[in-house]
Amino acid sequence: MEDKVIKAQSDHSIHITSMRVQMFWRLCAVSLLSAIAGFVCIAFFYRYDAENDIVVKLNDYGSNMASVIAQSGYMADTDSGNIKAELSTAASIYGGRIIVVNGSLKIVSDSFSYEVGKVLISKNVVDVIKGNSSFVKTIDRDQKYAQLTIPIKKDKENIIGAIIVQGSLSDAYAVITNMRDFIIITLMFILIFVIAFAFISSKRMVRPLKKVTEGIRHAADGFMEEKLDVKGSYEIKEICSSFNALLSRLNTLENSRQEFVSNVSHELKTPMTSMKVLADSLNMQEDVPVEMYKEFMKDIAEEIDRENKIITDLLSLVRLDKKANVLNISQVDIGKCLEGILKRLKPLAEKANIDLVYESYRPVVAEVDETKLSLAIMNLVENAIKYNVEEGNVKVSLNADHKFFYVTVADTGIGIPEESQEKVFDRFYRVDKARSRETGGTGLGLAITRSIIIMHGGIIRVYSRENDGTTFTVRINLKRSEVLGNATENGEVKGDDTEKVTVLTPKTFTTNLGGNGKAGSSKAKA
């Protein structure tokens, strides 16, 4: 066992370490790639800006020179010394080259004096002279120069030649080269900083997760009373809050389970104890009178019936829990279903001198499991009869709107204390334990009823005041498809606590419980 614990702790440490290492390298990679991408973008935009700046300057000078050449008549007299001098001066300023071509594609001037008199066959020059382009830009990054070909216009329509202006990009590219060296050195420092930052950050980020994991493992070992209280980011706090809520729910379920086991043990033991006391009393006496013997045997039989009822109710509850989604759905006339329930309970009501009153506001047909729904409503009506006052009454009402039907069971009985109303649906809970034993109650009827109503996607509410009666209201969808449409992924149905009962004037529906039939209501009197 100790070896398993040590191995689990070792696996846990390895997992946390692995998480930290992964986070460390991810932070390093993201930070370094971001830095490299940033520097690359800076270099790219600097190069683009430098090239564009030179092109703008070349365009300004080339356009001015083209205008001067056109106005000076240089294309007709290429021996003009002033124009040649100006072209040479400009070429030296820009550290480039200036070539002038006439309309016949012949080079009439070259600041380098290499190509004068030759014919220049160039697509850029041809396009400019033909007027296809206002100017043509060429950037040669291998040779590190920018070139503009600009037309020489005598007037707006007459192009007499072209001027080619070249400027060097060497200085701009030299700056970029120096910048690249600076970037490499800077990246090395950034890498050192990133490693240190990632190491510290990964440690800080993993620390709360480590505490959360330790808390979860601690809870898995059975220590579910200790809450998680880890300081960290919003997400970490949300995880802790959700986990603490889960722990609270698990503790509640565990307490309910223990209480249920305790209650079951007590409820099953009580009849057995009573039977043993009765049997021992008979065994301890000699020549027991027949009347006493029969009385004791009658009491033993009642205790056996009580034990059997507890077991039957427990089995029903277990089946409902295990088969929460198994319902035999069919179209059921709810009014006839309620009439049948009241007919079956009429003898019990007559014996207790209780009036049964049934009111139906409209015909209602719904998609339900008739057997289970009948059991649920019967439990409510039976309780209303058993816990009523002498010559009291039980009123069962049926109503509906476009989406739900409503069944209300109201009595004039002893009522339920306010502090007990939230517990009446708990298993084995009894408001009046002495009276429950007298009436043969097991404390499971309302728990069974609630389970059945929830299976149908409905809700049940209780309204009561002591000595002023109790009212149970049940609301269920008319169509099963609407219930399934509200189902969550785990099969539970999303409840809607808002209750809207449409108040209608009772229509004339004659019901017959075998007693006094009335329009809109029926009464069974003892």
N, C-alpha and C positions, 0 to 999 in steps of 0.2 A: 504493500500500500504506500509506504513512504517513498519507494522507488518511483511509483506512478506520479506521486505529488511532485517529487523533484524533477521528473521528466516533463511534467506539465509546466512547471515554473520555468524550466530551461527552454522549452518550446516557446513560451510566452516572451521570454527575454530575446530569443533569436528573432521572433516576429517583429518586436518593437525595434530592434537594431536594424533589421532589414528595411523596415518602413523609414527609419531615419536616414539610412544610406541612400535609398531611392529618392527621398525628398531632397537630400543634399545634392545629389548629382543632377536632379531636375532643376533645382534652383541655379546651380552652376551653369548648366546648359542654356537655360532661358536667359539668364543675365548676360552671359558671354555672347550669345547669338544676338541679343538685343543691342549690345554695345557694338559688335561688328557691323550689324545692319545699319546702325546709326552713323558710324563712320563712313561706310560705303555710300550712304545717301548724301552725306556732307561732301565727300569727294566728287560724287557724280554731279551734284548741283553746282559745285564750285567750277568744275570743268565746263559745264554747260554755260554758266554765267560768263566765264572768261572767254570762251569761244564766241558767245553772242556779243560781248562787248567789243571784241576786235572786228567782228562782222559789221556792227553798226558804224564803227569808225571808218572802216574801208568803204562802206556804202556812202557815207557822207562825203569823204574825200573824192571817191570815184565819180559821184554825181556832179560835184563841183568841177572837177577836171573835165568831165565830158561836156559840160556847159561851156567852159572856157575854150576848149578845143573847137567846138562847133561855131562859136562866135568869132574866133580869131582867124578862121580860114586856114588853119593848120593842115587840114586834110588836102588842101590844094597846093600849099607851099610847106613841105615838111622840113625845110631848112631853117625854119624860124628858131633862132637861138633861145629866145625867151621861154618858149613853151618847153623846149628840151631841157633847159636848166631847171625849170619848175618841176618837171617830171622827175628828174634825177634827184632833186632835193627832197621831194615827197617820198620817193622810194627809200632814200637813206633814213628818213625820219621813221618810217614804219618798219624798217629792216626787212623790206620785201622787194617786190619787183612790179613794174608797171609796163604793160605792153599795149600799144595802140594799133588797131587793125582797121584798114579801110573797107569800103563796101565790097571790094573784090577779094577779101580775105587775105590781103597782103599786109605783112607787118611793116608799118611805117616808122615805128619807134619802139625801142626796147631799152629799159634803164640798164640792163646788163649788156646791151649791144651784141647779143649772141645771134639773134634770129632776124635782124633787119633785112628786108627784101624778100624773105621767104613767105610762102603761102601757108597759112595756118588752117589746117583742116580740123575743126573742133565742133562737135554737136552744139556745145553751149554757145559758141560764137555764132554759128549758123542760125540757131533759134532766136538769139537776140537781134541779129541783123534783119531777119525776116519779120521781126515784130511779134514772134510767138510768146516771148517772155519779156517782162519789164526789166528783170535782171535774173542771173543764175548764180546760186551760191554752191560752192564746193568746199568741203572740209576733208583734208587728208591727214588723218591722225598718225599714220605711219611716217609720212614726210614732215609732219608737224607744221602745216601751213593751212591758211584759209584763203579762198580765191573767190572774187566776185567778177562777173562779166556784165558790164553795163553798156547799154546802147548810147551812141553819140547821135543826137538828133539835131538836124539843121532847123527843122520846125517839127510840129506835132506829128506830121504824116511822113516826113522824109528822114530815114535813118541812113547816115552816111558812113557809119563804121561802128566800132566797139572798142571799149577800153577794158583791159583785164588788170585787176588790182589784186596783188597777192600780199598777204601779211603773215609774219612768222608767229607760230604758237609755241615756240620753244620756251619762252620765259614763263608762260602760263603753265605749261606741262612740267617745267622744272619746279614750280611751286607745288604742283600736285605730287611730284616725286618726293620732295621734302616733306610734304604733308603725310605721305604714305609712311615714311620712316618714323615721323612723329606718332602716327597712328599705331604702328607696331610697338613702339616703346610704351605708349599710353595703354595699349591693350594688355601689355605684360603687367603693368601696375594694376589695371582694372581686374585682371585675372586673380592677382593676389588678394585684392579687396573682395572680389566675388567669392573666392573660396572661404575667406574668413567670415563674410556675411552669411553665406549659405550654411556654414557650420553652425554659427550661432542661431540663425533663424530656424534651421531644421530642428535644432535641439529645443528651442522655445515652442515650436509648433507641435512637436511630437510629445512634449511633456504633458499637456492636458489630455491628449489622446491616451497616453500611457496610464494616467490616473483614471480615466474613464474605463479603460480596459481592465485595470486592476479592480475597480469597483464592480464591474460586471462579473468578473470571475469570482470576486468575493461573494456576490449575491448568489452566483451559481453554486457556491459551496454551502449555501444555506443561511447566510447572514443577510436576510432580506429586510431587516429593520433599519439598517444603516443607509442613509440617503447619500446620493452623490452631490458634492458641493465643490465643483471645479471651476476656477476662474479662468476665463479665456475669451475667445471671440463669441460673437452672437450665435454662431452655429453650434459651438461647443455647449453653450448654455442651453440651447434648444434641445440638444441631445440629452443633457443631464435632466432637464425638466421632463422630457418624454419618458426617460428611463425611470425617474422617480414616480411618475404617474403610473407606469407599468408595475413598479414594485408595490405601490399602494393597492393597485387592483389585484395583484397576486396575493398580497397579505389579506385583503378582504375575502378573496376566494378561499384561501387557506383557512381563515377563521370560520367562514361559512361551512367549509367541509368538516372541520373539527366539530363545529356546533351541530351540524347535521348528523354526524356519526354519534355524537353524544345523545342527541334527541332520539335517534332511532334506537339506540341501546336502551334508553330509558323507557321509551314507549313500548318496546317489545318486552322489556323486563317486567313492567308493571302488571300486565295481565297474568304473566307466568307466576309472579309473586302472589297475586291474589288467589290463583288456582291452587298453589302450593299450600297457602294458609288454610283454605277451605278443605283441601284433601287431608292435611295434617289434623285439622279439627275433627274430621270424621274418624280418622284412624285412632285418635287418642281416646275416643269414647267407645264404650261397649254398649251393645243393645241400643243403637241409635234409633229413635222413633222414625217411622216411615215418612211422616210429614217433614221432619227436619232433614232427613236424607234427601227427599225430593227438592226441598228448598235449596240445600247446598248444591245439589246437582244442577239445578236451574241457574244458580249463580255461576257455577263453573262453565256451563254452556254459554252464558252471556259473555263471560271473559274470553272464551274460545272464539265466539263471533267477533268480539272486539279485536282480538289478535288477528283474525282472518281479514277483517276490514282494513286494518293498518297495513298488512302485507299486500293486500290487493291495491290499495292506494299507492303504496310505494312502487309496486310493479308498474302501475299506470304512469307514474311520474318518470320512472326510469325509461319506459318506452317512449314517452314524449321527448325526453332529452336526447335519446339515441337516434330517433327518427324525426328530427325536427323539420325535415323537408318533405316527409311522406304524408301527403294528404289525398284522400279520395274525393277530388273536387267534382261537383255536379251542380246542375241548376236546381236550387232548392227554394220552395215557397216558404219563406221565413215565418209568415203568419201561421201557416198550418203546422210548422215545426214547433212554434211556441204553444199553440193550442194543444198539441200532443203532450208537451212537457207538463202543462197545467193539468191535463186530464190524469196523467200518471201520479201527480202529486196531490190531487184532490182529496184522496182518503187521508193523507197526512194532515192536510189543512183542516178537514172536518174534525179529525180527532183532537186537534189543538184549538178548535173553535175559531179559525182564522178565515176571513173572507179573501178569496182570490179574485182579483179584478184584472181584466185584460183589455187594453185599448190599442186599436190599430188605426193609424192615421191614413194609411194607404196600402194597397197591395205591394208586397216587396218580394222580388225574386233575385237571388244572389248566387254567385259561384262560391260555394263553401263545402267543407266536409261535414255533412249533416250529423253523422254519429258523434264526432268530436265536439261540434258546436252545441249539440243537444246536451252533452255531458257538462260543458262549461256553464250553460244557462241553467241547467237543472241544479248544479251546485249552488248558484246564486239564489235561486228561488227556494231551495230546500233550507238554506241558511236563514233566509228571510222568514220562513215559517217557524223554524226551531228557536230563533232568538227574538221572537215577537212577544207582545204582551197579550194577555187574555182578551179575546174578542177584538184583536187587532186586524189589520188587513195588509195584504201584499198586492201591490199594483205593478203589473208588467206592461210596458208601453213599447210600441214599435213605430218607428218613424224612418224617413229616408229623404235624401236630396238627390241631386244628379250624380253623385259620386259615392256616397257612403249610405249605409243603413245603421240605425241606432236602436239599441235595445236598452231599456231602463228598467231596473228592478228596484222598487222603493217599498220600504216597510215602515211600520209604526212602532218598531221594537225598541230595545233598550239602548240602541246607539253604540257608537265606538268612540272612546276617548281620543282627543286630538293627538296625543303623543303615541297612540297605537295605530293610527291610520296608515302610516308609512310601512308598518310591519305586518299588516294583515295578510299580505301575499307571501310572506316568508314561510318556509316549510316548518310545520309543527308549532307555529305561533298561534296562541289562543288568547283572546282578550279576556274571557272569563273562563278560567280553566275548570272550575268546579262545575259550571253549567255545561261546558263542552263534554265533560265526562258523563253527565246526566243524559245528554242528548245523543251520546255515542259519537261525538266528533273526534276526528283524528288530527286536525290541524293541517291537513294536506289539501282540502277541497279547493280553497282559493288559490293555492299554488298551482294546482292542476288547471284551474280555470284560466289563470293568467298565462300559463304556457300555451294553452290552446289558442287563446286570443292572439298572442304574439305570433304563433305559427301562421295565422291567417293574415298577418301584417296589420293587425288592429291594435287598439289601445283600450285599456279599462281604467276607469277612475272611480274613486269612492268619495262620497260626500256624506258627512255624518256629524251629529251632535248627540251628546249623552242624553238619554231619555226623550229623544225627539226623532228617533228613527234613523235609518240609513238608506242611502241611494247609491246603487252601482250603475254606471253608464258604460256601455260597450259600443265602440265604433269600429266597423269593418267595411272594407271596400266592397262595392257591389260586384266588381269584375276582378277576377284573379290576375288578369294581365296587367292591371294597374299596380297591383302589389309587386309582381315580378319586375316591373319597370323601375320600382324604387329599391330593388335589392342591391346590396353592396357585393363586393367581390367574394366575401366569405360567406355569402348566403343570408346574412342578416338583412332585415328590412328597415329602411330608414323611416322612423316614426315621425309623425307630425303632431305635436302636442296641442295645436290649435283645434278647438272643438267648436263647430258651428252647427247647431241644431236648428233646422228650420221649423218654426212653430206654425202648425197648421190646425185648422179646425177639424176635429175627427169626422171622417166620412162614415157612411153607414155600412159597416161590415158586421154582419151577424155571426157571432161565434157561439158554439154550443159546447159547454164543458160538462154537460149532463146535469147542469143546475138551472139557474134562472138565466135564460138568454136575453140579452139586451142589445140594442143597436149601438155598436161602437164599444161595448164592454160586455164582459161575462163575469158572473160571480158564482162562487161555489161556497155555500154556507153549510156549517155543520148542522 
